Amino acid sequence: MTTTSLVRAELARLTATPLARLAFIALMVVPLLYGGAYLWANRDPYAKLDQVPAAIVDQDAGATLDGHTVDYGKDVAKRAIDGDAFKWERATAAEARSGVRNGTYDFVVTIPHDFSESLVSAQSDDPKRARLVMTTADTNSYLASTIAEQAGKTMRTAVAEQVGKEAAKTLLVGLADVRDSLGDAVDGAGTLASGAASASNGADQLASGTSALRDGAAQLATGTKALPAQTTKLNDGAQQVATGAASLSSGLSTLQEQTATLPAQTSQLNEGADQLQSGLHQLRDQTATLPSQSATLAQGASRVADGNARLADEAAPFITGVQQLAADSPALAAQLKPVVEASALPADQKTALLATLDQLAASGQQLGTGAAALSGNLGALKTGSAQVAAGASELATKAPGLTSGAKRLSDGSDALAAGTGKLAAAAPALSNGIGTAASGASTLSSGAAQVASGTSTLAASAPTLTNGAQSLATGTATADDGAQKLDTGLHSLKDGSSKLADSLDQGRTKIPASTASQRESQASVISDPVRVGDDNVAAADNYGAGLAPFFISLAAWIGMYALFLILRPISKRAITAVKKPVQIVLGGWLTPVVLGVVQMVALFFIVRFALDLGVQWPAATIGVMVLASATFAAILMALNVLLGSVGQFLGLVLMLVQLVTAGGTFPWQTLPGPLAALHFALPMSYSVDALRQTMYGGSTGAVWSDAGVLLCWMLGALLVTFVVAARQGRSRTLRDLRPSLIG
């Protein structure tokens, strides 16, 4: 059994019955319907954006620019509606918002009431940025929202160009006006130069006069420089004299008041001195015998102290014995009580005797207390008599000195009485002299105060005079400097004004002269200085052509997947009978490849002619489509042979994974890391890239590289199928010999 006969047998099996033929035709058409219908629906959606409903709400209140009323919002709305980029309708704010919510409009552009005012504010001190409000609802269509954003950017660019052009025109007109005005400025600068020359001559004369004034003021300031210090010293001396005179007058007045009663007081003092003299004479006479009496007293006190000491010492043993007896009496009574109670004495005697013992114990305690008190009193008597003896001895020792002192006091009182008599006699004359001195001091204080007042006024005025002289000197020096600078400045002004006239004339010639039409062209270039050129080295004709490589590859996979629902991957009967795995694998693979070629050629004609999508290299495109279909057939056959129904399911999973990793819509660089890695590992990524190169006229090197990767996938899948088929040829089951329709 040859490979060709295996292919014919499989095709015959697929068309054996009407139902089988119907299923075969339906599965063959699946990739054509999928690829063709989707590309037809998305052939060129941007060409029909004028059918997308959109609302524009113009709330602009307008503004005033250079005395003219402008309404940029009205212009923007008119330009948008006239442009027919979308199906624009004017609406109120409420209608527009409601329309976005219920799907009447895909998006709304609102021009706020301050739109024109914000645009013209660019020429004021408080510029504000104008804004357009875009209202969208993704419930209508997410891509519609994205398209709305582009519409907003287009409006913004148009407004910016219009406003920029007007601003540039204003600037260019201003420059033209400046150029015209510079001629008048040149004439004015010439007049300024002439006046500056005259002013310079007057400044020379002013400088000479201020120099002489400066020298005189400097001499005056030097002469008065030491005046404040000198007047301050004079004022300090006068103030000291006035203060001293006032203090002297006050002191003498106080002294006069305090000595007014001095004569009477000295008289009383003299009388008291006489009385003191008489009393001290009596004290002297009465203390003449004190030494002998105190000696006798000391001897008696000493004997008493010795007797008390002996008494205390001799009574101590007795008191100790009494205290011991008192301490032992309770115990003795306690010892005798049992004896009395045990004796044969009558009861009344026992009772009387026991009462006596109790009284003895109590009396012993009282006796001990009295003995302790007696011991303390004897000790106190001994100590007190010793102190009395010591005091009497000390009195006897000091008595002669006391007598001698009394005599000296008596002799001193005689001298005191004589002195107070003389003081009483001189006191009236002293009081009169103090009164006279107080009167003279009051007159001196009054005069000194007047002198001090005058010197204070002089000292206060002297700094003012000196400061005035210094200020005059400084002012004249400043005036002289100013006059010199004025002279220099006017000379510079004369030279500068001449240069100004020349520079203004040169500047006027550097501003180019322009006409109104030239300024219009210049403003247009300034407002839109850059145009982006379109130089696409490999361009797709439209949106459908951009999606075609992805959906052709996806249709090729779906076509193969659908065919393997009814195709047998390999003939298990042939494996059992023929045992030639290479021929059997090629026979199982060539059947879907032949059918895939039919599908791909039919799909190419639909894409190229029915949908009119441009293809730069038709033959290469068909070749890549057939290679991709054959590669996908090999992969799906290997999965089916290796895993059976599970492999069929994995073919579906693999298609879904490649749906997101092939980079058919967005660039593969936007994929997450793991999916980006799968982009380079799976075959559909290379079929999509190869079809882009052939359809858009890209790189032939990239086409060959992608084709090489697809070929490697195909050979690898066939090798896996061969290994599995060779292993199955060694052992078969009854179920392997009677396969179902789906294998």
Order of alpha helices (4+ residues) and beta strands (2+ residues): alpha-alpha-beta-beta-beta-alpha-beta-alpha-beta-alpha-beta-alpha-alpha-alpha-alpha-alpha-alpha-alpha-alpha-alpha-alpha-alpha-alpha-alpha-alpha-alpha
